[in-house]
Amino acid sequence: MEILTTITAAEKLNVSAIRVRQLIREGRLPAQKIGRDYIIQEKDLALVANRQTGRPANNKNVRGFEKDAPPFEKFVIEPFKTELAPGITPKKIIDLLKEI
């Protein structure tokens, strides 16, 4: 049973010492605090050795909108397809304004 510091554990896990301390705070890596430092048993490194790296995927496209959201045109054009009053559409109003 070998005892490691956060720095040597970080080297073995190929992460930074800050990340090792974060794993300890999250409870994912057991450790004992001695003074201001932590000691870690080498056998406990196996608990976090197969962790997923990187950030979780999100459901956003490049512009930051939901991928499954309807196209923007649906929100802009569809309301104008309705009649404002019987027989009066926005297109009719625009045509009337052009005549003035």
C-alpha positions, 0 to 999 in steps of 0.5 A: 500500500503506497501513500501518495500526495496530491501532486504524485496522484495528479501525475499518475492520473495525468491531471493537475493537483487542483483537479485531484483536490476537486475530486477529493472535495466532491467525494469521488476520491477518498483521502485523509487530510494531514495539516493542509495537505491530503494523502491518498492511497494508490489503490483508491486512484482506480476509483477515478481512473476511468472517469469521463473527461470534458464537459457534458454535451449540451442541446444547443446549436451554434447560435445558442438556440435549442436544436429541436426548436422550430425555425425563427421564421415560424415565430416571425411570419406565422403571426402575420398570416392571421387577419386583423379584422375580417378581410384585412390582412397585414399584406392588405394594409401594406398595399394600402400604405404603398398607395398613399 
